[in-house]
Amino acid sequence: MVMEDTTWVMHGLEWEHPACIHSYEELIKWIDEVGFVPLFRNEIQGFSVEEHTASRSWWTGDKEKDPWEWREIIARSGKVAYGKFFHKKSGFISLKWFPYFANYRRDGYDFDARWDDGLVSMRCKKIMDKFEERKEWMGRELKVQAGFGKGGEKNFDGIVAELQMQTYLTICDFRRKRNKKGMEYGLAVSVYASPEEMWGYDMVSSAYSEKPEKSKGRIVRQIRNLYPCASEKQIEILIK
């Protein structure tokens, strides 16, 4: 997705192209095959959902054909992980590969251990502490309850993106606000939960037995296997 002449342009395929992904079920299957993939076009050509889906189907609101709508369905399904996992931008990770990302990105630390060793900011701690009170939070509620916003802490979106990059949070759903009559209104917002809450601690920590650098090596090799032309710098930008 790039801006061309003040218009966002999607660089994907025609619907009739034999390689085009046509449904969220097909997308989940492809994610499981490749292991992980950013949502939008990036430094590595071909390494995105955008480039494997129909350009004209984006932003249409058609849940059957629109990949932007699919991301909500997939996040809600829990069949793969969805969040800002690639250079603080959105993407998917299969459940098979998520433990390797967690081991590498966390560098062997659960969140509490990272806090105890002074490796995490107070702003991160304020957000993560809220998940001791509730299993999942809508973004707007979390922002207020964690003390961000007017007169409080700054850069809520950046801190939440950082926690997703470190695999301490993931997006488990998208929901709209409800009025007093229970009717939904407005745009859907992200709902956050810990990966441990979604898939269990044993699954998330299942790669902890190997060194974080070994998990990183697995991820790098997978990208190189899929996209041999990707440079070391391009890979590092996406996964660091």
VEXNU-14698 format. One line per 10 residues: number of its first residue (from 1); their letters; for each residue x, y, z of N, C-alpha, C, O. Coordinates in steps of 0.02 Angstrom, whole numbers, plus 50000, padded with zeros to 5 digits. Layout:
# VEXNU-14698
NUM> a> X:Y:Z:X:Y:Z:X:Y:Z:X:Y:Z ~ ...
END
This chain:
# VEXNU-14698
1> mvmedttwvm> 50042:49941:50000:50000:50000:50000:50044:50062:50000:50084:50072:50046 ~ 50037:50104:49949:50077:50164:49944:50033:50222:49924:49979:50213:49895 ~ 50055:50283:49940:50019:50343:49921:50043:50366:49852:50102:50380:49843 ~ 49997:50370:49805:50013:50393:49738:49963:50447:49718:49903:50434:49713 ~ 49988:50509:49709:49945:50565:49690:49888:50574:49740:49830:50580:49721 ~ 49905:50573:49804:49859:50583:49861:49808:50527:49868:49758:50535:49904 ~ 49820:50470:49835:49773:50413:49840:49811:50351:49861:49866:50337:49836 ~ 49782:50313:49908:49813:50250:49928:49802:50198:49873:49746:50186:49851 ~ 49856:50168:49852:49853:50118:49798:49877:50051:49825:49930:50046:49856 ~ 49837:49999:49812:49854:49931:49833:49889:49895:49775:49866:49898:49718
11> hglewehpac> 49944:49863:49791:49982:49827:49740:49971:49751:49749:50011:49716:49780 ~ 49916:49729:49722:49898:49658:49727:49886:49627:49660:49918:49644:49610 ~ 49840:49579:49658:49826:49541:49598:49756:49555:49573:49715:49585:49607 ~ 49742:49533:49512:49674:49532:49487:49638:49472:49519:49669:49421:49533 ~ 49574:49478:49530:49535:49425:49561:49541:49359:49524:49540:49305:49554 ~ 49548:49364:49457:49551:49303:49416:49620:49271:49415:49627:49216:49388 ~ 49670:49303:49443:49738:49276:49442:49740:49209:49479:49712:49205:49534 ~ 49772:49158:49451:49772:49092:49483:49803:49091:49553:49789:49047:49593 ~ 49847:49139:49567:49880:49141:49633:49843:49184:49684:49863:49189:49742 ~ 49788:49215:49662:49752:49261:49706:49715:49222:49762:49683:49171:49749
21> ihsyeelikw> 49721:49247:49823:49685:49218:49880:49615:49249:49882:49607:49310:49880 ~ 49563:49206:49887:49494:49229:49878:49451:49228:49941:49394:49249:49939 ~ 49478:49204:49997:49437:49201:50057:49482:49201:50119:49542:49188:50114 ~ 49452:49215:50176:49492:49215:50237:49515:49144:50254:49568:49135:50285 ~ 49476:49093:50234:49497:49024:50246:49560:49008:50206:49606:48975:50231 ~ 49562:49031:50143:49621:49020:50102:49681:49058:50131:49737:49034:50128 ~ 49667:49117:50159:49721:49156:50188:49750:49121:50249:49811:49119:50257 ~ 49708:49094:50293:49732:49057:50351:49775:48998:50328:49829:48985:50357 ~ 49752:48963:50277:49790:48905:50252:49858:48927:50227:49908:48894:50240 ~ 49861:48984:50191:49925:49008:50165:49971:49030:50221:50031:49017:50219
31> idevgfvplf> 49944:49064:50272:49985:49084:50329:50015:49023:50363:50074:49023:50382 ~ 49975:48971:50371:50002:48909:50401:50057:48879:50358:50104:48849:50385 ~ 50052:48887:50293:50103:48859:50248:50169:48898:50251:50222:48869:50255 ~ 50164:48965:50250:50225:49006:50248:50250:49022:50318:50309:49038:50327 ~ 50207:49019:50368:50227:49029:50438:50210:49096:50466:50187:49101:50523 ~ 50221:49149:50428:50208:49217:50451:50212:49264:50391:50247:49250:50343 ~ 50176:49320:50395:50175:49366:50339:50147:49434:50360:50097:49436:50396 ~ 50179:49489:50340:50151:49555:50352:50086:49566:50314:50074:49533:50263 ~ 50045:49611:50338:49982:49626:50304:49994:49666:50240:49965:49650:50187 ~ 50036:49717:50244:50046:49762:50187:50115:49754:50155:50162:49728:50185
41> rneiqgfsve> 50119:49776:50094:50180:49776:50054:50236:49810:50093:50225:49859:50128 ~ 50296:49782:50088:50353:49807:50126:50417:49802:50085:50414:49796:50024 ~ 50474:49804:50119:50538:49804:50084:50551:49740:50044:50588:49741:49995 ~ 50521:49684:50065:50533:49620:50032:50476:49607:49983:50419:49596:50003 ~ 50491:49609:49920:50440:49603:49868:50404:49535:49872:50437:49482:49873 ~ 50338:49537:49874:50298:49476:49876:50281:49452:49946:50239:49408:49954 ~ 50313:49481:49997:50305:49457:50065:50251:49497:50102:50265:49534:50149 ~ 50189:49489:50078:50133:49524:50110:50067:49493:50088:50063:49462:50035 ~ 50016:49502:50129:49949:49483:50110:49926:49526:50051:49894:49501:50005 ~ 49942:49590:50054:49922:49636:50001:49939:49610:49931:49898:49614:49886
51> ehtasrswwt> 50000:49584:49923:50024:49563:49857:49997:49495:49835:50011:49473:49780 ~ 49958:49462:49879:49929:49397:49861:49853:49398:49860:49820:49346:49858 ~ 49825:49458:49863:49752:49466:49862:49732:49516:49808:49774:49550:49780 ~ 49668:49519:49794:49642:49562:49741:49642:49635:49762:49611:49654:49812 ~ 49677:49677:49724:49684:49748:49740:49616:49782:49748:49606:49822:49793 ~ 49569:49766:49704:49505:49800:49703:49458:49778:49759:49405:49808:49769 ~ 49476:49726:49794:49432:49701:49847:49443:49736:49914:49401:49732:49958 ~ 49501:49771:49922:49516:49805:49985:49469:49864:49996:49451:49900:49949 ~ 49451:49873:50060:49412:49931:50083:49341:49932:50055:49308:49984:50056 ~ 49316:49876:50030:49248:49873:50003:49196:49859:50057:49137:49872:50048
61> gdkekdpwew> 49218:49832:50113:49171:49813:50166:49137:49746:50154:49095:49726:50194 ~ 49155:49712:50101:49127:49647:50085:49165:49593:50124:49222:49578:50108 ~ 49133:49564:50173:49167:49515:50216:49188:49453:50178:49232:49416:50201 ~ 49157:49440:50122:49174:49381:50082:49238:49392:50042:49275:49344:50027 ~ 49253:49455:50023:49307:49468:49977:49360:49517:50002:49415:49519:49975 ~ 49345:49556:50052:49389:49611:50074:49440:49587:50126:49421:49569:50181 ~ 49505:49587:50109:49556:49566:50157:49558:49608:50221:49577:49584:50274 ~ 49538:49672:50216:49535:49714:50275:49483:49688:50324:49492:49693:50385 ~ 49429:49660:50298:49378:49629:50340:49401:49561:50365:49385:49541:50421 ~ 49440:49526:50324:49464:49459:50344:49507:49462:50406:49506:49416:50447
71> reiiarsgkv> 49544:49517:50413:49589:49521:50471:49549:49519:50536:49573:49492:50586 ~ 49489:49548:50536:49446:49546:50595:49423:49474:50609:49425:49450:50665 ~ 49402:49440:50556:49377:49372:50563:49433:49326:50587:49422:49284:50630 ~ 49492:49334:50558:49548:49291:50576:49572:49303:50648:49585:49256:50685 ~ 49576:49367:50667:49596:49383:50736:49547:49351:50785:49567:49324:50837 ~ 49483:49355:50769:49431:49329:50813:49433:49253:50816:49415:49223:50867 ~ 49455:49221:50762:49455:49148:50759:49507:49117:50805:49498:49061:50830 ~ 49563:49153:50817:49617:49126:50857:49657:49071:50822:49699:49038:50854 ~ 49645:49062:50757:49681:49009:50721:49752:49028:50702:49794:48985:50692 ~ 49764:49093:50697:49832:49120:50690:49836:49183:50732:49784:49211:50751
81> aygkffhkks> 49896:49206:50746:49904:49267:50785:49903:49328:50738:49931:49326:50683 ~ 49871:49381:50761:49869:49443:50723:49889:49501:50768:49867:49506:50825 ~ 49931:49545:50742:49951:49603:50780:50006:49641:50744:50022:49625:50687 ~ 50033:49691:50777:50087:49730:50747:50153:49695:50762:50189:49712:50810 ~ 50168:49646:50720:50226:49602:50731:50285:49617:50686:50339:49589:50697 ~ 50277:49660:50636:50330:49671:50587:50346:49746:50581:50309:49784:50549 ~ 50401:49766:50612:50421:49836:50611:50364:49881:50636:50352:49935:50610 ~ 50329:49857:50687:50272:49891:50718:50214:49901:50670:50174:49947:50677 ~ 50211:49856:50620:50155:49857:50574:50121:49788:50575:50150:49738:50595 ~ 50059:49787:50552:50017:49728:50560:50039:49668:50518:50067:49676:50464
91> gfislkwfpy> 50025:49609:50545:50039:49548:50509:50014:49488:50548:49987:49494:50602 ~ 50025:49429:50519:50001:49366:50546:50059:49319:50561:50109:49319:50525 ~ 50052:49280:50613:50101:49227:50629:50061:49163:50644:50014:49164:50683 ~ 50081:49109:50613:50047:49045:50626:50061:49022:50697:50110:49044:50728 ~ 50019:48979:50724:50028:48955:50792:50091:48911:50797:50120:48905:50851 ~ 50110:48881:50742:50172:48841:50742:50233:48886:50751:50280:48867:50786 ~ 50232:48944:50721:50290:48988:50722:50289:49039:50779:50341:49068:50795 ~ 50231:49050:50809:50228:49101:50861:50276:49089:50919:50308:49137:50942 ~ 50284:49027:50943:50332:49017:50998:50403:49039:50981:50439:49061:51026 ~ 50424:49032:50918:50491:49054:50899:50497:49130:50900:50548:49158:50921
101> fanyrrdgyd> 50444:49163:50878:50443:49237:50884:50444:49258:50956:50480:49305:50974 ~ 50406:49224:50999:50404:49242:51070:50472:49232:51102:50494:49274:51141 ~ 50504:49177:51087:50570:49163:51117:50621:49215:51094:50660:49239:51135 ~ 50621:49231:51029:50669:49279:51003:50654:49350:51028:50698:49383:51054 ~ 50591:49372:51021:50574:49440:51037:50578:49453:51113:50597:49508:51134 ~ 50560:49405:51153:50562:49414:51226:50632:49405:51255:50646:49424:51311 ~ 50675:49374:51215:50744:49362:51236:50747:49323:51301:50789:49335:51345 ~ 50701:49274:51307:50701:49231:51366:50664:49258:51426:50664:49227:51479 ~ 50632:49316:51419:50598:49348:51476:50522:49345:51470:50495:49366:51419 ~ 50488:49319:51521:50418:49335:51529:50414:49408:51551:50464:49436:51572
111> fdarwddglv> 50355:49439:51545:50352:49511:51557:50373:49530:51628:50411:49577:51637 ~ 50350:49493:51678:50367:49510:51747:50442:49506:51760:50470:49548:51796 ~ 50474:49457:51730:50547:49451:51738:50583:49509:51704:50633:49534:51730 ~ 50557:49530:51647:50587:49587:51612:50580:49650:51655:50627:49691:51659 ~ 50522:49658:51688:50512:49716:51732:50559:49712:51792:50589:49762:51811 ~ 50565:49654:51822:50608:49646:51880:50681:49663:51865:50717:49687:51908 ~ 50702:49650:51803:50771:49665:51784:50779:49736:51756:50833:49753:51731 ~ 50727:49776:51761:50731:49846:51740:50737:49856:51665:50766:49905:51643 ~ 50709:49809:51627:50715:49812:51554:50651:49835:51519:50646:49830:51458 ~ 50603:49860:51558:50540:49881:51529:50520:49948:51561:50536:49961:51619
121> smrckkimdk> 50485:49990:51524:50466:50056:51548:50404:50052:51592:50366:50003:51590 ~ 50394:50104:51633:50335:50108:51675:50272:50111:51633:50220:50084:51654 ~ 50275:50142:51575:50216:50145:51532:50195:50076:51509:50135:50060:51506 ~ 50243:50033:51492:50227:49964:51475:50196:49928:51534:50148:49890:51527 ~ 50224:49939:51593:50200:49905:51653:50128:49925:51669:50088:49883:51688 ~ 50113:49989:51661:50044:50012:51675:49994:49978:51630:49938:49962:51651 ~ 50013:49967:51567:49968:49933:51521:49961:49859:51538:49906:49833:51542 ~ 50017:49826:51548:50014:49754:51562:49981:49739:51628:49950:49686:51635 ~ 49986:49783:51676:49953:49772:51741:49877:49767:51734:49845:49733:51773 ~ 49849:49801:51684:49776:49799:51675:49751:49730:51656:49693:49713:51667
131> feerkewmgr> 49796:49689:51628:49776:49622:51608:49775:49573:51667:49756:49515:51660 ~ 49796:49598:51725:49786:49560:51787:49715:49567:51811:49689:49525:51847 ~ 49682:49621:51790:49613:49635:51811:49562:49606:51763:49507:49586:51783 ~ 49580:49603:51699:49533:49581:51648:49572:49545:51593:49629:49563:51578 ~ 49543:49493:51564:49578:49453:51514:49588:49490:51448:49638:49478:51414 ~ 49543:49534:51430:49549:49570:51367:49522:49641:51375:49478:49654:51416 ~ 49549:49686:51334:49530:49756:51338:49521:49785:51269:49562:49773:51224 ~ 49467:49824:51259:49461:49865:51200:49512:49922:51205:49525:49947:51260 ~ 49540:49941:51149:49594:49990:51149:49576:50055:51185:49616:50079:51225 ~ 49517:50083:51173:49497:50146:51203:49493:50140:51279:49515:50184:51316
141> elkvqagfgk> 49464:50085:51303:49457:50074:51375:49526:50065:51407:49539:50093:51461 ~ 49568:50027:51375:49635:50014:51401:49674:50079:51408:49709:50090:51457 ~ 49668:50122:51358:49703:50186:51359:49685:50227:51420:49729:50254:51454 ~ 49621:50231:51434:49598:50271:51491:49617:50238:51557:49644:50270:51602 ~ 49603:50173:51562:49615:50138:51626:49689:50132:51644:49706:50128:51703 ~ 49732:50132:51594:49804:50128:51607:49835:50197:51619:49895:50202:51631 ~ 49794:50249:51616:49818:50316:51634:49850:50354:51577:49892:50398:51589 ~ 49830:50339:51516:49855:50376:51458:49804:50428:51436:49747:50428:51459 ~ 49825:50472:51392:49778:50522:51367:49789:50590:51399:49843:50604:51425 ~ 49737:50631:51398:49742:50700:51422:49763:50702:51495:49731:50674:51539
151> ggeknfdgiv> 49819:50737:51507:49845:50744:51575:49881:50684:51602:49904:50684:51659 ~ 49887:50631:51561:49919:50570:51585:49979:50550:51543:50013:50594:51514 ~ 49992:50486:51538:50048:50461:51499:50037:50473:51425:49980:50480:51402 ~ 50092:50476:51387:50089:50489:51316:50107:50427:51275:50134:50378:51301 ~ 50089:50430:51211:50110:50379:51161:50080:50310:51176:50116:50260:51174 ~ 50016:50308:51190:49983:50244:51202:49991:50197:51143:50010:50139:51152 ~ 49977:50221:51083:49980:50178:51024:50050:50150:51013:50058:50092:50995 ~ 50100:50191:51025:50169:50168:51017:50189:50115:51068:50223:50067:51051 ~ 50166:50124:51130:50183:50075:51182:50147:50009:51169:50176:49955:51179 ~ 50084:50012:51148:50047:49950:51133:50079:49914:51073:50083:49853:51072
161> aelqmqtylt> 50102:49953:51024:50137:49922:50967:50202:49889:50991:50219:49834:50967 ~ 50237:49921:51036:50299:49892:51063:50285:49826:51099:50323:49778:51091 ~ 50231:49823:51137:50213:49762:51173:50192:49706:51126:50201:49647:51141 ~ 50163:49725:51069:50147:49674:51019:50211:49650:50985:50218:49590:50973 ~ 50256:49695:50970:50320:49674:50940:50357:49626:50986:50390:49580:50962 ~ 50352:49637:51051:50385:49593:51099:50344:49530:51114:50364:49488:51154 ~ 50286:49524:51081:50240:49467:51087:50207:49461:51155:50185:49407:51173 ~ 50204:49515:51194:50168:49513:51258:50094:49527:51249:50054:49509:51292 ~ 50076:49558:51193:50006:49570:51177:49992:49550:51105:50036:49550:51063 ~ 49930:49533:51093:49907:49519:51025:49836:49545:51018:49803:49559:51068
171> icdfrrkrnk> 49812:49551:50957:49744:49574:50944:49699:49512:50938:49710:49470:50895 ~ 49650:49508:50982:49607:49449:50984:49539:49461:50953:49501:49413:50942 ~ 49522:49524:50938:49456:49539:50911:49454:49613:50889:49500:49651:50902 ~ 49399:49630:50855:49383:49700:50840:49310:49711:50860:49267:49671:50842 ~ 49297:49765:50897:49228:49778:50920:49211:49851:50914:49255:49894:50913 ~ 49146:49864:50910:49120:49932:50907:49089:49951:50974:49067:49907:51012 ~ 49087:50015:50988:49054:50038:51048:48979:50024:51044:48951:50015:50990 ~ 48947:50022:51102:48874:50012:51105:48843:50071:51142:48870:50095:51192 ~ 48784:50094:51118:48749:50146:51153:48706:50117:51209:48709:50057:51222 ~ 48666:50158:51241:48627:50136:51299:48575:50083:51280:48552:50045:51322
181> kgmeyglavs> 48558:50081:51216:48509:50031:51193:48544:49967:51170:48511:49920:51147 ~ 48609:49966:51176:48646:49906:51156:48662:49902:51083:48684:49851:51058 ~ 48650:49957:51046:48663:49958:50974:48735:49978:50962:48762:50023:50993 ~ 48768:49943:50915:48837:49959:50898:48840:50022:50856:48795:50037:50818 ~ 48895:50059:50864:48905:50119:50824:48980:50133:50817:49020:50108:50856 ~ 48998:50174:50766:49067:50193:50756:49109:50138:50724:49085:50085:50705 ~ 49173:50153:50719:49221:50106:50690:49241:50052:50740:49242:50064:50800 ~ 49256:49994:50713:49280:49940:50756:49350:49955:50780:49392:49980:50742 ~ 49363:49942:50843:49430:49954:50872:49460:49888:50895:49425:49839:50907 ~ 49525:49888:50900:49561:49827:50920:49546:49808:50992:49538:49851:51035
191> vyaspeemwg> 49542:49742:51003:49535:49715:51070:49599:49675:51083:49619:49634:51042 ~ 49631:49688:51140:49696:49658:51155:49691:49605:51209:49649:49609:51254 ~ 49734:49555:51203:49741:49503:51254:49813:49478:51252:49849:49491:51203 ~ 49833:49444:51303:49899:49413:51302:49896:49348:51262:49845:49315:51262 ~ 49950:49330:51228:49952:49266:51193:49940:49207:51241:49910:49157:51222 ~ 49965:49214:51303:49955:49160:51352:49881:49149:51366:49859:49093:51376 ~ 49842:49204:51367:49770:49198:51378:49736:49164:51319:49688:49127:51329 ~ 49760:49177:51260:49728:49150:51200:49747:49077:51187:49704:49036:51169 ~ 49811:49060:51197:49834:48993:51177:49867:48953:51233:49887:48896:51223 ~ 49874:48983:51292:49904:48948:51348:49979:48959:51354:50013:48967:51304
201> ydmvssayse> 50003:48960:51415:50074:48973:51428:50118:48919:51397:50172:48934:51370 ~ 50097:48856:51401:50139:48801:51375:50153:48809:51301:50209:48798:51278 ~ 50102:48829:51263:50112:48838:51191:50158:48898:51178:50206:48892:51140 ~ 50144:48955:51209:50183:49016:51196:50256:49007:51215:50300:49033:51181 ~ 50269:48971:51268:50338:48964:51294:50373:48901:51269:50427:48884:51293 ~ 50343:48866:51221:50368:48800:51202:50436:48802:51167:50469:48750:51160 ~ 50459:48861:51146:50526:48866:51116:50577:48896:51165:50634:48908:51146 ~ 50557:48907:51227:50603:48937:51276:50665:48894:51289:50715:48920:51314 ~ 50662:48831:51272:50718:48786:51285:50778:48800:51240:50834:48779:51254 ~ 50767:48837:51184:50823:48853:51140:50842:48926:51148:50802:48967:51171
211> kpekskgriv> 50903:48942:51129:50927:49011:51136:50888:49056:51089:50872:49036:51033 ~ 50873:49118:51110:50836:49165:51068:50867:49174:50998:50831:49181:50949 ~ 50934:49173:50995:50967:49182:50930:50953:49124:50883:50951:49133:50822 ~ 50943:49065:50911:50926:49008:50869:50856:49016:50840:50844:49000:50782 ~ 50810:49041:50881:50742:49055:50856:50744:49108:50802:50709:49103:50751 ~ 50784:49159:50812:50792:49211:50760:50818:49180:50696:50794:49196:50642 ~ 50866:49135:50702:50894:49102:50643:50842:49064:50604:50842:49063:50542 ~ 50796:49032:50640:50742:48995:50606:50699:49043:50564:50682:49029:50507 ~ 50683:49100:50595:50641:49149:50561:50676:49176:50499:50645:49182:50446 ~ 50739:49194:50507:50778:49221:50450:50782:49169:50394:50772:49187:50335
221> rqirnlypca> 50796:49107:50411:50802:49055:50359:50736:49045:50323:50735:49033:50262 ~ 50681:49049:50359:50615:49040:50327:50602:49095:50276:50577:49081:50221 ~ 50619:49157:50293:50610:49211:50245:50655:49202:50185:50634:49212:50128 ~ 50717:49182:50197:50764:49172:50141:50742:49114:50097:50751:49117:50036 ~ 50714:49062:50126:50689:49006:50086:50632:49028:50041:50626:49006:49984 ~ 50588:49071:50068:50530:49094:50030:50548:49150:49981:50520:49153:49926 ~ 50594:49194:50002:50612:49252:49961:50688:49259:49959:50716:49299:49996 ~ 50721:49220:49916:50794:49218:49913:50826:49286:49899:50884:49297:49915 ~ 50789:49330:49867:50817:49396:49849:50817:49445:49908:50845:49499:49902 ~ 50786:49427:49963:50783:49472:50020:50852:49482:50050:50889:49433:50060
231> sekqieilik> 50871:49544:50062:50936:49558:50091:50934:49551:50167:50881:49551:50198 ~ 50993:49546:50196:50998:49542:50269:50968:49603:50302:50934:49598:50353 ~ 50980:49661:50273:50953:49724:50301:50877:49725:50298:50844:49746:50346 ~ 50848:49703:50242:50776:49702:50235:50743:49655:50286:50692:49672:50316 ~ 50773:49598:50296:50747:49550:50344:50752:49578:50414:50705:49572:50454 ~ 50809:49608:50430:50820:49635:50498:50770:49690:50514:50745:49694:50570 ~ 50754:49732:50465:50706:49786:50476:50638:49757:50497:50606:49784:50542 ~ 50617:49704:50465:50551:49676:50478:50546:49638:50543:50495:49641:50577 ~ 50598:49601:50560:50590:49554:50616:50622:49576:50681:50609:49546:50733 ~ 50665:49629:50679:50702:49648:50740:50655:49669:50795:50677:49687:50849
END
